Amino acid sequence: MTVQVTDRLSQLYVGNGVNTRFDFTFRVFDQEDATGVAVHLFDGVDFEKMDELLYQVFINADKLGGYVVFNNAPDSETSFYIGGETPVDQQLDITNYDNFYPDSLERSLDKLTGILQEWSHLLGFEKQARILSGIKYDEDAKNREDLLKNELQNNIDFLQENTNAMLEEAIANGAVSALAVTVVECLDDLVTVRKWQGRTVNVRSVIRNKHLGGGTFVFNKNSTRTPDGYIVVADVGGNWEKITVAFPTVDDFGGLGDDPNYDDADAFIRCALSPYTGSNIYLANRQVEYRINKQVDCKGKGIVGGGFSRQNATAYAMNSLKVRPGDYSNSNTLLNNVAFINVGAEVRDLQLVSEGVSENISGLKVDGYNFTLSNANISGFYNQVYLSNATVSFRVQNLMSISAANAGFFIADVDSRQSTTAYFDNCSWQWGKYPVLFAKEAYQCVFNNIILEYMQYGLTAGIWSNCSFNAIWAEQTRDGVARDWLVNTSYQQTFNCTVNNLYIRTPWLNRADPTALGASDNIGGVVIDKSRITLGGATGAKIQLSPSGLATLFANWYGGINRRLLITTQPTATDSNYKTPIYINAPNGELYFANQDETSVSSVVFKRVIGATAANAPYVASDSWTKKIRKWNTYNHEVSKVGRFIAPMMLTYDVTFTTQQNNAGWSISKESTGVYRLQRDSGVTTELANPHIEVSGIFAGTGLGSGDVILPPTLQAIEAYEGSWSAYRVAAGVKLFFKNLSGALVDPMRFSVSFTLESGI
């Protein structure tokens, strides 16, 4: 016979609201229509058989024991035991007298023995169990029961205290390490083992047969830590506490990865909810591709991946987080259609990939205040990163973004708080719509070492103010249409910015080009590029400093008083009354004034303030210097009349000169006694046009001059062509007739002629 003399029932179990598995050790006689096992539930008075649909029975292969798994974990008010329920029948039909079947006979006899034991239990042991469970008897019986119970409990407590003390001492000195350390398959098995203070159990896996996320748990009867079911597991009389190394990962909460039919979202959610994961949710440091099918609320915790690599299938297979089609809805419109919401202050070392989700699902919903993203690959979302608020101390570095249906970063700023201090460094955006899109203003933001390749639009904000753009590479737009690499959606609202070291290739447009004219919607600020520095205003002002000099590059329609190159000093200092003059020191004694186009022959006009108008405003007079005349404006504010100072050409004739003076092709020669000619040289076509002529400085005699009287000469025009003087007052020169008081022609020793080539009035 193989039936042991033993109780055919388990210990009396009490639920804890967590455990669902409960073991038994007696032999089972099952058959096709019956398990041979039943659960008996205490209803406060009696033990009633429990509905078989509320649990499942699992029998060991050798039929010696097994376990029951409840559909729902029984609570602490539920008491029950597991007992045998052998079918009362006999299915063995002994019809063959020629053969002997000892195994069949033995099993049948064993079954009968089992039935008798169960009846004995019903008649005896169950009665004892009811007594121990507190079924009401008469007062004397109850008193006897209480007395017996207390005595038994005292003995049990004494025995347990001594046993636990000896076990703890043995564990401490390593004498019973094999007994202290046990291995179970999964977390569900943890609560089925015997426990004492300090007992250590190795759990192979969080989920049965997956061999991931397991670890070492130590039972602590004095634990005050809050159970989360994974790092701290609740049990009767204490908690199982996991001995963690570094930081718990998603694997510790049931994350699997690499299983296309498994949703890791719940593992991420449990990790976010656990009080033992610190400030971040960590992906395991192993080769794995996690996949989620629904929205994950990170509860303010960041995400740390297992490495930053290239954007291809091989790199993703090393360590990545993939978002698949699923339910990413949220009743809050600001959180709707986003894979990861309420992401904390840090995202790093992450490869986040869209795996077939629709183009209206965004990747990360982060807060714009004090956030850092570094070493990240993000691919294929509507917005790779979405912010509903404005930025303040927002840092992004070492980013690769590809295929953003809307934006790599979309800063919605729904409360119009104005984004500030967003810093993007070593970032590349490819094959998307917008790299960065500020829906509102952006102040004091920095973009450094930026790559834009095959993007549809450039860096965009409503207003760019006091921002910096350094080392920008822009190559090809996605659709081939020419667009600005820097866009302000509010007209003429990019100002006080600095731009440095650009490489902007066609068809991208570059309003910061230091060699081009300013635009009416200009990039205002300082641009350092192409060995030039330009200072620009948002409305079209632009001044360039280049190796060849200082120049203006104003927009064509930029006008008014500001269309000028102003070189000024500070006003007279208060208190000291010191003035700050402007000095132009020409080291070689030469100072040139010419046109911007050095091939131009147009004369240069000088203007200067010469006094006040009648309205006591500055009057700016012009100085005209041409090949023919020098003249300076005068002004009478009493009558608001403009006049001229005119500088004449001068020639002096002297009988002692070996060669008479020549002034720009004009000279004086003697025709006869008392007759002299002021005329142009042969080949000179310049004419006297209504000229001013004055003769002075007449010397008579010889040597020092005799002092004889010679009258100022009278003049006669020399016509350039017939009728030129009489009709137009145009002459090729004039004759001068010198006479004495008697009217006779006489030769002067010396005289001077001042004349202008034109009137100038």
Buried (B, 14 or more C-beta within 10 A) or exposed (E): EEBEEEBBBBEBBBBBEBBBBBBBBBBBBBEEEBBBBBBBBBEEEEBEEBEBEEBBBEBBEEBBBBBBEBEEBBEEEBBBBBBBBBBEEEEEEEEEEEEEEEEEEEBBBBBBBBBEBBEEBEEEBBEEBBBEBBBEEEEEEBEEBEEEBEEEEEEEEEEEEEEBEEBBEBBEEEEBEEEBEBEBBBBBBBBBBEBBBBBBBEBBBBBEEBEBBBBBBBBBBEBEEEBBBBBBBBBEEBBBBBEBEEBBBBBBBBBBBBEEEBBBBBBBBBBBBBEBBBEBBBBBBEEBBBBBBBBBBBBEBBBBBBBBBEBEEEBBBBBBBBBBEBEBEBEEEBBBBBBBBBBBBBBBBBBBBBBEBEEEBBBBBBBBEEBBBBBBBBBBBBBBBBBBBBBBEBBBBBBBBBBBBBBBBBBBBBEEBBBBBBBBBBBBBBBBBBBBBBBBBBBBBBBBBBBBBBBBBBBBBBBBBBBBBBBBBBBBBBEEEEBBBBBBEEEBBBBBBBBBBBEBBEEBBBBBBBEBBBBEBBBBBBBBBEEBBBBBBBBBBBBBBBEEEEBBBBBEEBEEEEEEEEEEEEEEEEEEEEEEEEEEEEEEEEEEEEEEEEEEEEEEEEEEEBEEEEEEEEBEBEBBBBEBBBBBBBBEBEEEEEEBEBEBBBBBBBEEEEEBBEEBEBBBEBEEEBBBBBBBEEEBEBBBBBBBBEBEBBBBEEEEEEEEEBEEBEBBBBBBEEEBBEEBBBBBBBBBBBBBEEEEEBBBBBBBBBBBBBBBE
